[in-house]
Amino acid sequence: MDGTPAIEAVGLTKMYGGFAAISNVNLTVRKGEFMGLLGPNGAGKSTTLKAITGLLMPTSGSVRIAGIDIHDHRRAMEHVGCVIETPEPYPGFTPAEIMEYVGRLYGLDSREIEIRARDVLETMRMWEWRDKKIGEFSKGMRQRVVLAQALLPNPDTIILDEPTSGLDPRGMIEIRQTLAELKHRNVSLLISTHILSEVSEICGSVTMIRDGKVIASGDVAKLIHGTGADKEITLEIRTLRPFTPQIVSDLTRCQGVTGSERMGDYTLKLQFSGSTEDQAHVNEVAFRSGLGILALNEKGANLEDLYMELTKGDEIQ
């Protein structure tokens, strides 16, 4: 795999008169990376995705998809599957007919369409419904058909705009589970959302946007540990054998540990406010203890804390 990013946007700005819908947006998605574009409604997420996919022309800035300038639109988007503002599939069609239609648009032959259609409809858990009219489906099922369309050309990169918008809780969970399974396909994913848990469950990196401007971008864990959002976390250690006073003492004397609490003989909670290097040392001490580590969990440092830290005074929508 070469080092060419799957998506690279530099200095994207879109003006409407004197209003900047997005301003100097920089965003890079590496090959194989799942990135969430996170922000409240109206932050500029859809405008950013439309500029990236060539659906609108930015006032300034550049976009390259797999190294190809978006101005060479056909070549740049050749291996991209995207769903922007979730179009409704034709209600009178069946999923099989939709796949046939989309496959023809991509210039695929009948045999290849048949193979790929089964693959993507099974991935989207829609194969058994392939010959049913889409108009009879729930919104979640229609959404999965739309995602299957995006996957049909076997894309290297997938771009989705609010894919769970308007779904009931069950539909949202099903779409998230399906997207998480796409990691096995070795694709790159850029997904916009205003739902924090959506990014937490699916993505390893995030770009946060507010008022059309990027306020943070990078690996989720590194961002959390680099903003102060992790100033009060708990490390919970569960073991196969009971903690001894000496091992508890060794752990509580580690740099960054500010307190401890025994939860029976086999569980120890440590209050921690150190660096990632300090946390790595705590983990090493725990594993060297010989107690048999069953679980070592981190609680309190999460994407919600990071978002709240970066948007103090704002309301999450």
Secondary structure, 3 states (H helix, E strand, C coil): CCCCCCEEEEEEEEEECCEEEEEEEEEEECCCCEEEEECCCCCCHHHHHHHHCCCCCCCEEEEEECCEECCCHHHHCCCEEEECCCCCCCCCCCHHHHHHHHHHHCCCCHHHHHHHHHHHHHHCCCHHHCCCCHHHCCHHHHHHHHHHHHHCCCCCEEEEECCCCCCCHHHHHHHHHHHHHHHHHCCEEEEEECCHHHHHHHCCEEEEEECCEEEEEEEHHHHHHHCCCCCCEEEEEEECCCCCHHHHHHHHCCCCEEEEEECCCCEEEEEECCCHHHHHHHHHHHHHCCCCEEEEEEECCCHHHHHHHHCCCCCCC
